[in-house]
């Protein structure tokens, strides 16, 4: 029901993203390394690429620019398929889990930053909808510092379907919204939860918010209206980590 395999991207770039990608050489088609890349970090990654057994070539900077206009730091890799995971296979009723559900997060850099925080703070998986969501493309992977290769990402036809499935396994759904009256620090997070984060401008959609078991908010002073969604997500993830560690 939830397993989808698609060609999401053919290009990734940057030191961290390429370093993480070569941990699984089977997904690498080719790594292009800029001839003039000579910083200590570049030299270290060159050695790692050569040891990994992947196909690689040293090329002029102009060739890298043909693949991406972003700051590639002298490294571009062509990759094959990235596989979305099955939510049924990730849920484990025998252990406490943290899922992150993104309702309409559309900015790829926010998506990448969220992936990075989710990996660092121990999330079990990230769930996105098939429509109205940022693509898992080269920019998102670069913003995740390669973290997208190390955390399950689940894409579902409708976010509500995933919510029903999580609730059927007694996973509490928490909607993070400024409309809530309860702070995240006042919420018991010593259990399996799914945290729902909303669109950068509109927040969580009404239908999705109504399905949440609880609504929570992040403290903020009067000088600021709201947090960036990637920052807000990191704050909530940290509070979960803090309560459980």
KACOR-V961851 format. One record per run of one state. SS is the DSSP state (H for helix, E for strand, - for the rest). FROM is the first residue (numbers start at 1). TO is the last residue. If there is no record, write none. Layout:
ss->SS from->FROM to->TO
ss->SS from->FROM to->TO
This chain:
ss->- from->1 to->4
ss->E from->5 to->6
ss->- from->7 to->10
ss->E from->11 to->13
ss->- from->14 to->14
ss->H from->15 to->21
ss->- from->22 to->24
ss->H from->25 to->27
ss->E from->28 to->34
ss->- from->35 to->39
ss->H from->40 to->52
ss->- from->53 to->55
ss->E from->56 to->59
ss->- from->60 to->60
ss->H from->61 to->67
ss->- from->68 to->74
ss->E from->75 to->79
ss->- from->80 to->81
ss->E from->82 to->83
ss->- from->84 to->86
ss->H from->87 to->90
ss->- from->91 to->97
ss->E from->98 to->103
ss->- from->104 to->107
ss->H from->108 to->120
ss->- from->121 to->124
ss->E from->125 to->129
ss->- from->130 to->137
ss->H from->138 to->143
ss->- from->144 to->146
ss->H from->147 to->149
ss->- from->150 to->152
ss->E from->153 to->156
ss->- from->157 to->158
ss->H from->159 to->168
ss->- from->169 to->171
ss->E from->172 to->176
ss->- from->177 to->182
ss->E from->183 to->183
ss->H from->184 to->186
ss->- from->187 to->192
ss->E from->193 to->199
ss->- from->200 to->202
ss->E from->203 to->203
ss->- from->204 to->205
ss->H from->206 to->211
ss->- from->212 to->213
ss->E from->214 to->217
ss->- from->218 to->228
ss->H from->229 to->244
ss->- from->245 to->245
